């Protein structure tokens, strides 16, 4: 799960596993596998970095400690 901020400054938690793609339109739009779209204040690069950090913590990213142990 990653924390992002809606444009109205409300913080929400998004299941990073359900993100299909992230785009700048010019605001950052996160599209989930369900088709739901979320517009957030963070730039695309920040959202991507948070997803990578999440996956590293879960051992789902090459180079993570958990990935090397398996």
N, C-alpha and C positions, 0 to 999 in steps of 0.2 A: 504494500500500500504506500502511496506517496501523498504528501500534502501539497495542495495547490490553492490558489486564491481566485475566487470568482471576481468579476469586474466590480461587483458591489462590495468588495473587501471581505466577504464571508469566506472563511477557510473551509475547504472540503477535503475529504480523503478519497482518493481514487484507487481502485484495484489496478495496479500496474499490469497485471496479467491479462486484463481485459482491453487494454489499449490497442487499437488496430493501427491508427496513425495519428501524427501530430503535424499541424500545418500552421503557417502564419498567413492570416487573411485580411488585414495586417495584424489583428489580434490573434493570439494563439488559440487554436481550436483543437481540442482533443476529441477524436471520434473513437467510441468504444465498439467492441464487436457486436453489441446489441443494436448498433445504429444510433444510439444516443450521442449527442454532441454537447461538449462543454466548452464554453469560452472562458479562458483564464487569463490572469494578469501576467503570469510569468512568461518570459520569452521561450521560444521553442528549445533553445540550447539548455536552459535551466530544467525544463521538463525532461528532456532526454537524459541529462546528467542524473536527475533524481531516479529515473527508471534504472539506469545503469547501477547506481549506488544500491538501490533496492535489490537488484538481481545479484550483485556481489554479496550482499548480506545473506541472501538466501542460497548462495553457492551455485547460482545459475549462470554465471558469467565466466568465460575463460579467464584464467589467472586468479580466480578467487581461491581462498584457502580450501573451501569445501570441494571445489571442482578438482583441485590437485589431489585431494585425499582419495577420490574415487577412482 
